[in-house]
Amino acid sequence: MRCSDVEALWDEDAKSERALAHLRHCRDCQCSYKEYEGVAYCLNCLPVVEPPQNLLPRILEHIRLLRQHFRSAVPDSFTRMDSPLGNLLLAWRETGITFVGIERGDDEETAKSVVERRLRRPLLKAEPPAWVRGAVDKFFATWRVDVDRIDLSGLSPFERLALLKAAQIPPGEVRSYGWIAREIGNPQAARAVGQVMARNPVALFFPCHRVVDASGALHNYGYGIDIKARILRMEGYHAAEPSARKVH
Amino acid sequence: MVKAGKVAARKAAAPAGGAPRSADEIPSVERFERIVDEFQRRLYGFALRMTGNREDAEEIVQDAFVRAFRALGKMTPEQRAELRLQPWLYTITLNVTRNRLRSKRPTNVALDSLADPDALLNHTQEGPEQPEQIVERGTDLELVERALLQLPMHLRAAATLRFIEGRSHPEIAEILDQPIGTVKSHVHRAVRILRRILGPQVGRIAHEDRGTAPGAQEEPINAV
């Protein structure tokens, strides 16, 4: 056994017989090992320094304020609603719709807490007002939505640009991530656009399902690629043969 | 910032015997006070060794718990059930430490540690049989503290977790998100540098104290 092999075993809790035998006979290794153990011992001897007594109460107070902030945040209204795509989950404030998602078979409480986590705000179950119902009905009748019915305040400027651009893709057509990136003046940002689409809080209304990869493949969808294909078919989109695909 | 994706990727190792954790053991924001109570001391000690400065350590621990609280609030019950709390908290603390030290000039770290030897002084006055007094014969704990702070951040983290926090290689690998081989090599490099800084006397001190000089006696070498 070479010295370097033995050295690699110093920090092992269980040292092999061969390593121990080497150590008994090799002066250099004995010397180095002593130094190694010495370093470990010195570090081990460093005193355990107690945190100041007021650290724990300070942290707990901070956590209490965070909790309070969450509880006192004005809740969004929330409902489940029937649609041609199955149950929709909707959240809204006076300023507009804040969340649209497709239910994945969770019970209502679970679905609600998933949306609460997404929005980082509490939700309150409510009957949807006429303007919310109207927006949903209009979407399934025309596959279009008025973007002024959507509350954009939780979005970053880049997210806003990308999602509003997606909203300009006509129903029954698709565009690529790269197309959106170019259109919003940031041609290098195709991947970032992909991430915005993946995090889209207002699915369907911001039609991230109309954004595909450059080869025309559907790529991905938060609610499953089958749902993406289904929505596109419902909108009247027919994928061309792979060889003929070219997406702007 | 703790990324939810990263958190989700950190799967729990199969618990011994395969027994699932009870609901009471699964970390949650509802029982977060208990988590703070249980880990604040340990994380403070870790942050202090990493920064050499008490104020920094206090800020880091507070910030780490706030981040943990927020991240936990965003996790699904499945993610929380799979979470390995202790390594995760160390990782968050280390990330906060890195960010904090990065925003400071490196020289400040060493100066801060010199300017703040209270911890050491207070402690050595308390117990007459503290092991560090033995070390003081040949070297000096302050010297050890300073030597540790001279290590590059990644080696300091490896050495601190291994020798001060007493974590196993697999756990350190999990905390640092590195392969076990890399962790071992970092621990070795840290020791090699510390040996050079502290001088050869450190080896003699430990063995004289414990009478376990390898080679001199024909008995197995104790694990460090």
Interface residues (C-beta under 8 A of the other chain):
Chain A: E7 A8 W10 D11 E12 D13 A14 K15 L20 L23 R24 H25 R27 Q30 C31 Y33 K34 E35 Y36 E37 G38 V39 A40 Y41 C42 L43 N44 C45 L46 P47 V48 V49 E50 P51 P52 L55 L56 R58 I59 L60 H62 I63 L66 R67 F70 V114 R117 R120
Chain B: V29 F32 E33 V36 D37 Q40 R41 Y44 G45 L48 R49 R54 A57 E58 V61 Q62 F65 V66 F69 R70 G73 K74 M75 T76 A119 L120 H123 T124 Q130 P131 E132 I134 V135 T139 L141 V144 E145 L148 A159 T160 R162 F163 I164 H169 K184 V187 H188 V191 L194 R195 L198 P200 Q201 V202 G203 R204 I205 A206 H207 D209 A213 P214 G215 E218 P220 I221 A223 V224
